[in-house]
Amino acid sequence: MGWEEISEGDTLTIWGMFEDCAYWTEGSPNTAPFQPTNPTSLTGDSDENNHPVLTWNANTEIDRAGYKLRRSLDWGPWITIANLSKSATNYIDEEVLKSNEFRNDKYAHYKLFAYNIAANESDYAGPVVVRHSGLVFKQIAENPNSEVVPETFVLHGAFPNPFNAATTIHYALPEFSYVEITVFDIMGREVTTLINGFVNAGFKERVWDGANASGQPVPSGMYFYRLDARAIESGERFYQTRKMVLLR
C-alpha cells in the first residue's frame, strides 16, 4: 500500500492492532473472537473482621478491561457481586461472615472471570470455597430478639453494590432519633431524600430504586448516600457518607 499526501482539512483514519488481535477502527473497538486468559492463583482467606478475602494474580493482556467476581451461597444461584478494575488483585466480601466452625455446613463459593475491552469473558478461576455463618445484613434482619438495640450509630454498605435495579441501605440507631438519608450524585447534587423523620432505635433499612425525587430513573454512575442522625434523648449527632455504583 502506498502513501497518499493529505492536506489540511482532510480526514485521517488511524488503524491500530493490539497484541491479541482486539482492534480499533473509527468509533468503538470491534468484538474480538478471543477470550482473555483465566485469572490465576485465586485463593481465599479472611481479614481481621472475619470477612472473606479473595486474592489472585493480575492478567497481563494489553486489552484487559477488568474482572467480575461471582458468588454462590449454599449451592444457590451465582450472582455477580463485584465488577473490578483491571489492576485489582484482591477483594474483601464485607457482606459475608466467615465461620471457623469445622462442623458448619454453610458454604460460600467464589468464581473470578477476566474480561477484555470487547466484553469477552475468560473461563473462571476457582471456585474458592469458604465456610460462612451467613450474610451480615440477613443476620441482623433475622435477629429473633426484638429488644436488641445497637450500641452505636452505624451506616453499613449498600447491598447489592454495584446494583442495577434497587439496593438496600442498612443502618443502626442506638436510640430514638431524627434521621435523614440523602442520595447525592458525584458532583455533590442532591438526587433524592430516602427518609426525613423520627425513627425508633434498632437495626433499620431503606431501599433506593435508582430514581430521583421526581421518580425518574437516574443514569449509571457513582452515587453517595449520607446518614444524618440526631438522638433525641442524648442529643448525640452522627454523620456518615458511603458510596454505591448504579449499573444500568
C-alpha positions in Angstrom: 0.0 0.0 0.0 1.4 3.4 -1.0 1.2 6.6 0.9 -1.0 9.5 -0.2 -0.4 13.1 0.5 -3.1 14.7 2.7 -4.0 18.4 3.1 -5.3 20.5 5.9 -9.0 19.7 6.5 -8.7 16.1 5.2 -10.0 13.3 7.4 -7.3 10.8 8.5 -8.4 7.4 9.8 -5.9 5.6 12.0 -5.9 1.8 12.4 -4.2 0.1 15.3 -3.7 -3.5 16.3 -3.3 -4.9 19.8 -1.1 -7.9 20.6 -4.0 -10.4 20.9 -5.9 -9.0 17.9 -8.5 -6.9 19.6 -8.6 -4.0 17.2 -10.0 -0.5 16.8 -11.5 1.3 13.8 -13.4 4.5 13.9 -15.6 4.6 17.0 -15.6 1.8 19.5 -13.5 -1.4 19.5 -14.6 -4.3 17.3 -15.5 -7.6 19.0 -12.5 -9.8 19.0 -13.1 -13.6 18.8 -10.6 -14.4 21.6 -11.2 -14.9 25.3 -8.9 -13.5 27.9 -6.7 -16.0 29.8 -8.1 -17.3 33.0 -7.1 -15.4 36.2 -4.5 -17.5 38.2 -3.8 -18.3 41.8 -7.2 -17.4 43.2 -7.2 -18.1 46.9 -9.4 -17.3 49.9 -8.6 -16.1 53.4 -10.2 -13.7 55.9 -9.5 -10.3 57.3 -9.5 -9.0 60.9 -13.3 -8.6 60.7 -13.8 -12.2 59.6 -14.9 -11.3 56.1 -13.7 -13.5 53.2 -10.7 -12.1 51.3 -10.1 -13.2 47.7 -6.7 -12.7 46.1 -5.3 -13.5 42.6 -2.6 -12.7 40.1 -3.3 -9.9 37.6 -3.8 -10.8 34.0 -1.2 -9.3 31.6 -3.1 -9.0 28.2 -2.9 -5.5 26.8 -6.6 -5.3 26.1 -7.7 -6.5 29.6 -10.5 -4.4 31.0 -11.4 -5.8 34.4 -12.7 -8.7 36.5 -16.1 -10.0 37.6 -16.5 -11.8 40.8 -19.4 -14.1 41.3 -20.7 -15.8 44.4 -23.0 -18.7 45.3 -24.3 -19.2 48.8 -25.2 -22.7 49.9 -25.4 -24.1 46.4 -27.7 -21.3 45.3 -27.6 -19.2 42.1 -24.4 -17.5 41.0 -24.6 -13.7 41.2 -22.1 -11.0 40.3 -21.1 -9.2 43.5 -18.3 -7.0 42.1 -17.1 -5.5 38.8 -13.4 -4.8 39.4 -10.7 -2.8 37.6 -8.1 -4.4 35.5 -5.4 -3.6 38.2 -7.4 -5.3 41.0 -5.7 -8.3 42.7 -7.9 -8.7 45.8 -11.5 -8.3 47.0 -13.0 -8.3 50.6 -16.6 -9.6 50.7 -18.0 -7.4 53.5 -21.4 -8.9 53.1 -20.4 -12.4 54.4 -19.1 -13.5 57.7 -16.5 -16.4 57.6 -17.1 -19.3 60.0 -14.3 -21.1 61.7 -16.6 -23.9 63.0 -15.5 -27.1 61.4 -18.9 -28.7 61.5 -20.6 -25.8 59.8 -22.1 -26.9 56.5 -22.9 -23.5 55.1 -20.6 -22.6 52.2 -19.8 -19.5 50.0 -18.4 -20.3 46.6 -16.5 -17.7 44.5 -15.6 -17.7 40.8 -13.5 -15.0 39.2 -13.7 -14.1 35.5 -11.5 -11.7 33.5 -13.0 -9.7 30.6 -11.4 -7.6 27.8 -12.4 -4.4 26.1 -14.6 -6.3 23.7 -16.5 -7.6 26.7 -15.4 -11.2 26.1 -15.1 -13.2 29.4 -12.5 -15.8 30.3 -13.3 -19.1 31.8 -13.5 -18.9 35.6 -10.8 -19.3 38.2 -11.9 -21.2 41.2 -14.3 -22.0 42.7 -12.9 -21.0 46.1 -15.0 -22.3 48.9 -15.4 -20.6 52.3 -17.4 -21.8 55.3 -19.7 -18.9 56.4 -22.2 -18.1 59.1 -24.5 -16.0 56.9 -24.9 -12.6 55.3 -24.2 -9.8 57.7 -27.4 -8.0 57.0 -29.5 -11.1 56.9 -28.3 -12.0 60.4 -29.3 -8.5 61.6 -32.8 -8.7 60.0 -33.5 -12.2 61.3 -32.3 -11.4 64.9 -35.1 -13.1 66.9 -34.5 -10.7 69.9 -36.6 -7.7 69.0 -35.3 -5.9 72.1 -31.7 -5.9 70.9 -30.6 -2.3 70.4 -27.2 -1.4 68.8 -24.7 0.3 71.0 -23.6 2.9 68.4 -24.8 4.6 65.2 -23.7 2.7 62.1 -24.2 3.2 58.4 -23.5 0.0 56.6 -22.6 -0.6 52.9 -25.5 -0.8 50.4 -26.4 -4.3 49.3 -26.1 -5.2 46.5 -23.4 -2.8 45.3 -23.0 -2.4 42.4 -26.7 -2.7 41.5 -28.9 -2.2 38.5 -32.5 -2.1 39.9 -32.5 -1.4 43.6 -30.2 -1.5 46.6 -30.9 -1.7 50.3 -29.1 0.7 52.8 -28.8 -0.7 56.3 -28.1 1.5 59.4 -28.3 1.2 63.1 -29.7 3.6 65.7 -28.8 3.3 69.4 -31.8 5.4 70.5 -34.9 7.2 69.2 -33.5 9.7 66.6 -34.4 12.2 63.9 -33.0 10.7 60.7 -32.3 11.9 57.2 -30.8 9.7 54.5 -30.0 11.6 51.3 -28.5 10.4 48.0 -26.1 12.7 46.0 -24.5 12.4 42.6 -20.8 12.5 42.0 -21.0 16.3 41.6 -22.5 16.7 45.1 -26.0 17.5 43.8 -28.9 16.1 45.8 -30.7 13.3 43.9 -33.4 12.3 46.4 -34.1 12.0 50.1 -35.0 8.5 51.3 -36.1 9.3 54.8 -36.6 12.5 56.8 -38.3 12.0 60.1 -38.2 10.3 63.5 -37.1 6.6 63.7 -37.1 4.3 66.7 -33.9 2.7 67.9 -32.8 -0.6 66.3 -31.4 -2.1 63.1 -33.1 -0.4 60.1 -33.0 -0.4 56.3 -34.1 1.7 53.4 -34.4 0.8 49.7 -33.3 3.1 46.9 -34.7 2.2 43.5 -32.3 4.3 41.4 -34.8 7.2 40.9 -34.6 10.8 41.7 -37.0 12.9 43.8 -39.4 13.1 40.8 -39.4 9.4 40.4 -37.4 9.4 37.2 -34.6 6.8 36.8 -31.1 8.3 37.1 -28.2 7.3 34.8 -25.5 4.8 35.6 -22.6 6.1 37.8 -21.3 6.5 41.2 -23.6 7.9 43.9 -23.2 8.8 47.6 -25.6 8.3 50.4 -25.4 10.2 53.7 -26.9 9.4 57.1 -27.5 12.4 59.3 -29.0 11.3 62.7 -29.7 13.2 65.9 -30.5 11.3 69.1 -33.5 12.9 70.8 -32.6 12.0 74.4 -28.8 12.3 74.4 -28.5 14.9 71.7 -25.7 12.9 70.0 -25.2 13.7 66.3 -23.9 11.2 63.7 -22.9 11.8 60.1 -21.5 9.3 57.7 -21.3 9.1 53.9 -20.7 6.0 51.7 -20.7 5.3 48.0 -22.6 3.0 45.7 -22.5 2.3 42.0 -25.5 2.1 39.7 -25.1 0.0 36.6 -28.0 0.2 34.1 
